[in-house]
Amino acid sequence: MNWIFSIFIFLKLTSQSYSEIYYCNDINPLFQVPSGGFIRIRSMNFPETIDDNVASCQIRLGNSENKKIWISFINARGRELNITSGIQRINIKDLNTNNGIYNYLTQTNLSHIILSGDTQRSWSVYDAVAIATDSGQSCPLQGINYSIDDDTIIPISSSFSATGENPGNDCSWNFSIPEGKVIKLVFRRMKLDTTHIFEMTTTTSSYSFGPSMDDGLEYAYYFSESWFSFRYRSPSSDADFGFFAHVSATEPPTPPNLPSCKNVNADYGIQTFSNIDFVNGYNPRDGICELINFDTSQELELYNDFYAIEKCCDVLQISVNTQGSIENDVFVEGKQYFVRDSKYLSISWYSDSNLQEAGFSLKYKLHGLFI
């Protein structure tokens, strides 16, 4: 299920933000990752899906001071991703940032990234951050003051590795956000205890996170002050402990006003409830609703056909009227429903204000009468 926690407070301040956004293309350009800074790299025309031309989405990254490059994929999906750096070869099949953490440290100061499209009905894109680093020790992006806007998502981590090897022992990150926004902190990985500590400090309060979360879940926290300092402390280099998170500025996490539900009568053919858009992605703070009517002597099957939404924070909710009561559940990827003894099933969807993906498609059909 989705986990969303909200904590609200108040204040103000400023700092530095993203330098450049670069896009892959078919001529394989070389872009410099500055020392002491970072860039954002994207598939061409992001969030539009690329086609099935392996050569169409290539990008090369370099650093003139011979520093290694750390690449963290924030929002990505595709049939295959290849990263080359010196003799290092990284091949990722079925790339999907909703299902895993994709952080990579190159062996040299040069890297070559190729995203392959899919001939099947799919979404092939990426949005990533790249930084230059001397050794890959300590924590990525630490010690910099960030001023983040609506389009900025910054990955912070206790380690340069996706699995936590060689973590830093004492790392900090400072953020300021525009007035009227809240900071959104999404944990993709978190295992802490009384000695491995991740904490937040503002000018008026402090907050400690932990101790841990189950694999496959994401926790989202929202805070309404305008300046924040995060700090990770660890007494050892134990890879079992640590965290990986995304930090961004967003609207307060209140559901948008949904339009009235569309009434649909289920039948024995396959019907679809979807908001898929492989060109633009779905809109921020968007919402749709459908009310599916069927007889209490019939069974309705509902299953996932395509699913690309922000795992932590965009909500696809199923409400079933069973024996006079409403049972709510959050639909997750791969889940399947068989509904009986009901008059209707409603499906509602809404997104928060950042990190949009391609959307979802649910199929449903009647299975007929049963005794």
DACORFEN-V701272 format. One record per residue. N is the residue number from 1. RES is the residue in three letters. D_FIRST is the distance of its C-alpha to the first C-alpha in whole Angstrom. Layout:
n | res | d_first
N | RES | D_FIRST
N | RES | D_FIRST
This chain:
n | res | d_first
1 | MET | 0
2 | ASN | 4
3 | TRP | 7
4 | ILE | 10
5 | PHE | 13
6 | SER | 16
7 | ILE | 20
8 | PHE | 23
9 | ILE | 26
10 | PHE | 30
11 | LEU | 32
12 | LYS | 34
13 | LEU | 35
14 | THR | 35
15 | SER | 36
16 | GLN | 35
17 | SER | 33
18 | TYR | 32
19 | SER | 36
20 | GLU | 35
21 | ILE | 33
22 | TYR | 34
23 | TYR | 34
24 | CYS | 34
25 | ASN | 37
26 | ASP | 40
27 | ILE | 42
28 | ASN | 40
29 | PRO | 41
30 | LEU | 41
31 | PHE | 40
32 | GLN | 40
33 | VAL | 38
34 | PRO | 39
35 | SER | 40
36 | GLY | 38
37 | GLY | 36
38 | PHE | 33
39 | ILE | 33
40 | ARG | 30
41 | ILE | 30
42 | ARG | 29
43 | SER | 30
44 | MET | 32
45 | ASN | 31
46 | PHE | 28
47 | PRO | 25
48 | GLU | 28
49 | THR | 27
50 | ILE | 30
51 | ASP | 32
52 | ASP | 33
53 | ASN | 36
54 | VAL | 35
55 | ALA | 38
56 | SER | 36
57 | CYS | 34
58 | GLN | 36
59 | ILE | 36
60 | ARG | 38
61 | LEU | 37
62 | GLY | 40
63 | ASN | 41
64 | SER | 45
65 | GLU | 45
66 | ASN | 44
67 | LYS | 41
68 | LYS | 38
69 | ILE | 35
70 | TRP | 31
71 | ILE | 29
72 | SER | 25
73 | PHE | 23
74 | ILE | 21
75 | ASN | 20
76 | ALA | 21
77 | ARG | 21
78 | GLY | 24
79 | ARG | 26
80 | GLU | 28
81 | LEU | 28
82 | ASN | 32
83 | ILE | 33
84 | THR | 36
85 | SER | 38
86 | GLY | 41
87 | ILE | 41
88 | GLN | 37
89 | ARG | 35
90 | ILE | 32
91 | ASN | 30
92 | ILE | 26
93 | LYS | 26
94 | ASP | 23
95 | LEU | 22
96 | ASN | 18
97 | THR | 17
98 | ASN | 13
99 | ASN | 14
100 | GLY | 16
101 | ILE | 19
102 | TYR | 22
103 | ASN | 25
104 | TYR | 28
105 | LEU | 32
106 | THR | 35
107 | GLN | 38
108 | THR | 40
109 | ASN | 40
110 | LEU | 40
111 | SER | 37
112 | HIS | 37
113 | ILE | 33
114 | ILE | 33
115 | LEU | 30
116 | SER | 31
117 | GLY | 30
118 | ASP | 29
119 | THR | 31
120 | GLN | 28
121 | ARG | 26
122 | SER | 24
123 | TRP | 23
124 | SER | 25
125 | VAL | 25
126 | TYR | 25
127 | ASP | 25
128 | ALA | 26
129 | VAL | 28
130 | ALA | 31
131 | ILE | 33
132 | ALA | 36
133 | THR | 36
134 | ASP | 39
135 | SER | 38
136 | GLY | 34
137 | GLN | 34
138 | SER | 33
139 | CYS | 30
140 | PRO | 29
141 | LEU | 30
142 | GLN | 31
143 | GLY | 34
144 | ILE | 34
145 | ASN | 34
146 | TYR | 31
147 | SER | 32
148 | ILE | 29
149 | ASP | 28
150 | ASP | 26
151 | ASP | 26
152 | THR | 26
153 | ILE | 23
154 | ILE | 24
155 | PRO | 23
156 | ILE | 24
157 | SER | 24
158 | SER | 26
159 | SER | 27
160 | PHE | 28
161 | SER | 26
162 | ALA | 23
163 | THR | 23
164 | GLY | 25
165 | GLU | 28
166 | ASN | 31
167 | PRO | 29
168 | GLY | 31
169 | ASN | 32
170 | ASP | 32
171 | CYS | 31
172 | SER | 30
173 | TRP | 29
174 | ASN | 30
175 | PHE | 29
176 | SER | 30
177 | ILE | 29
178 | PRO | 30
179 | GLU | 31
180 | GLY | 29
181 | LYS | 26
182 | VAL | 23
183 | ILE | 22
184 | LYS | 18
185 | LEU | 18
186 | VAL | 15
187 | PHE | 15
188 | ARG | 14
189 | ARG | 16
190 | MET | 17
191 | LYS | 19
192 | LEU | 22
193 | ASP | 24
194 | THR | 27
195 | THR | 29
196 | HIS | 26
197 | ILE | 26
198 | PHE | 24
199 | GLU | 25
200 | MET | 25
201 | THR | 29
202 | THR | 30
203 | THR | 33
204 | THR | 32
205 | SER | 30
206 | SER | 28
207 | TYR | 24
208 | SER | 23
209 | PHE | 20
210 | GLY | 18
211 | PRO | 19
212 | SER | 16
213 | MET | 13
214 | ASP | 12
215 | ASP | 12
216 | GLY | 10
217 | LEU | 8
218 | GLU | 9
219 | TYR | 10
220 | ALA | 12
221 | TYR | 15
222 | TYR | 18
223 | PHE | 22
224 | SER | 24
225 | GLU | 27
226 | SER | 29
227 | TRP | 30
228 | PHE | 28
229 | SER | 29
230 | PHE | 26
231 | ARG | 28
232 | TYR | 27
233 | ARG | 29
234 | SER | 30
235 | PRO | 33
236 | SER | 33
237 | SER | 32
238 | ASP | 29
239 | ALA | 27
240 | ASP | 24
241 | PHE | 24
242 | GLY | 23
243 | PHE | 20
244 | PHE | 19
245 | ALA | 18
246 | HIS | 19
247 | VAL | 21
248 | SER | 22
249 | ALA | 23
250 | THR | 22
251 | GLU | 22
252 | PRO | 20
253 | PRO | 17
254 | THR | 18
255 | PRO | 17
256 | PRO | 20
257 | ASN | 22
258 | LEU | 21
259 | PRO | 24
260 | SER | 25
261 | CYS | 23
262 | LYS | 25
263 | ASN | 26
264 | VAL | 26
265 | ASN | 28
266 | ALA | 26
267 | ASP | 29
268 | TYR | 30
269 | GLY | 29
270 | ILE | 26
271 | GLN | 25
272 | THR | 23
273 | PHE | 20
274 | SER | 20
275 | ASN | 20
276 | ILE | 21
277 | ASP | 24
278 | PHE | 25
279 | VAL | 28
280 | ASN | 26
281 | GLY | 23
282 | TYR | 21
283 | ASN | 22
284 | PRO | 21
285 | ARG | 20
286 | ASP | 20
287 | GLY | 19
288 | ILE | 20
289 | CYS | 19
290 | GLU | 21
291 | LEU | 22
292 | ILE | 23
293 | ASN | 25
294 | PHE | 27
295 | ASP | 29
296 | THR | 28
297 | SER | 30
298 | GLN | 28
299 | GLU | 24
300 | LEU | 22
301 | GLU | 20
302 | LEU | 17
303 | TYR | 16
304 | ASN | 15
305 | ASP | 19
306 | PHE | 18
307 | TYR | 14
308 | ALA | 15
309 | ILE | 13
310 | GLU | 12
311 | LYS | 9
312 | CYS | 9
313 | CYS | 10
314 | ASP | 11
315 | VAL | 10
316 | LEU | 10
317 | GLN | 10
318 | ILE | 12
319 | SER | 14
320 | VAL | 17
321 | ASN | 20
322 | THR | 21
323 | GLN | 24
324 | GLY | 24
325 | SER | 21
326 | ILE | 18
327 | GLU | 15
328 | ASN | 11
329 | ASP | 8
330 | VAL | 6
331 | PHE | 8
332 | VAL | 7
333 | GLU | 10
334 | GLY | 12
335 | LYS | 11
336 | GLN | 14
337 | TYR | 15
338 | PHE | 18
339 | VAL | 19
340 | ARG | 23
341 | ASP | 24
342 | SER | 23
343 | LYS | 25
344 | TYR | 22
345 | LEU | 19
346 | SER | 18
347 | ILE | 16
348 | SER | 15
349 | TRP | 14
350 | TYR | 15
351 | SER | 15
352 | ASP | 16
353 | SER | 20
354 | ASN | 19
355 | LEU | 18
356 | GLN | 19
357 | GLU | 18
358 | ALA | 20
359 | GLY | 17
360 | PHE | 16
361 | SER | 18
362 | LEU | 17
363 | LYS | 20
364 | TYR | 21
365 | LYS | 24
366 | LEU | 26
367 | HIS | 27
368 | GLY | 30
369 | LEU | 31
370 | PHE | 31
371 | ILE | 33
